[in-house]
Amino acid sequence: MTPLELVVIILIGASLVAVAGVIVFTQERKGSDNTTQSSLQKASKAMLKYRLENGSYVGVTIPRLRKIEKDLSKSLQDPIVAGDSFSLAIVSKTGVTYRLSHEASGREIRTCVVPPGGEKGACNAGQSGVGTW
């Protein structure tokens, strides 16, 4: 084997390793965002249970939700409540803000916002950076 052939083999090997690294890194980010989405679903269930036990969302706080669901994300932001509707949000490790809103009708709306120049992760966002999950 000539030195030139050896260099070509090394370059091909390095390229394959680089591509594999990008794929693994992308999947890791999506996995992190999927965990964030799961946390929002748990928090939503805790909100619904809170309302069932208390008659409304009045007085709901993160510590009170943690009494219902102990495994809530530490990144969960304070719930926004308006009558029989609520909205929950978490900023993922990738910087994407995931929001789950629950309307009085029972309809859930799942949105996400990618920061400028940020990675989409598991957010189905267009060029505006706003999307759904």
Residue pairs with C-beta under 8 A, 6 or more apart in sequence:
29 93
29 94
29 119
29 121
30 121
30 122
32 92
32 93
32 94
32 121
33 92
33 94
33 96
33 98
33 121
33 122
33 123
33 133
34 122
36 73
36 75
36 90
36 92
36 93
36 96
36 98
37 98
37 110
37 122
37 133
39 72
39 73
39 75
39 76
39 90
40 73
40 76
40 88
40 89
40 90
40 98
40 99
40 100
40 110
41 100
42 69
42 71
42 72
43 65
43 69
43 72
43 73
43 76
43 79
43 88
43 100
44 88
44 100
44 102
44 108
45 69
46 65
46 68
46 69
46 72
47 57
47 60
47 65
47 79
47 86
47 88
47 102
48 102
49 68
49 69
50 57
50 60
50 64
50 65
50 68
51 57
51 84
54 60
56 84
57 79
57 81
57 84
57 86
58 81
60 79
60 81
60 86
61 78
62 72
62 76
62 78
62 79
65 72
65 76
65 79
66 72
73 90
75 90
75 91
75 92
76 88
76 89
76 90
77 88
77 89
77 90
77 91
79 86
79 87
79 88
80 86
80 87
80 88
83 104
84 104
85 101
85 102
85 103
85 104
86 101
86 102
87 99
87 100
87 101
87 102
88 99
88 100
88 101
89 97
89 98
89 99
89 100
90 97
90 98
91 97
91 98
92 98
92 121
94 118
94 119
94 121
95 114
95 115
95 118
95 119
96 112
96 113
96 114
96 115
96 118
96 119
96 120
96 121
96 122
96 123
97 112
97 113
97 115
98 110
98 111
98 112
98 123
98 133
99 109
99 110
99 111
99 112
99 113
100 108
100 109
100 110
101 108
101 109
101 110
101 111
102 108
102 109
103 109
110 132
110 133
111 130
111 131
111 132
111 133
112 122
112 123
112 124
112 125
112 130
112 131
112 132
112 133
113 123
113 125
113 129
113 130
113 131
114 120
114 121
114 123
114 125
114 129
114 130
114 131
115 129
116 129
118 129
120 131
122 133
123 131
123 132
123 133
124 131
124 132
124 133
125 131
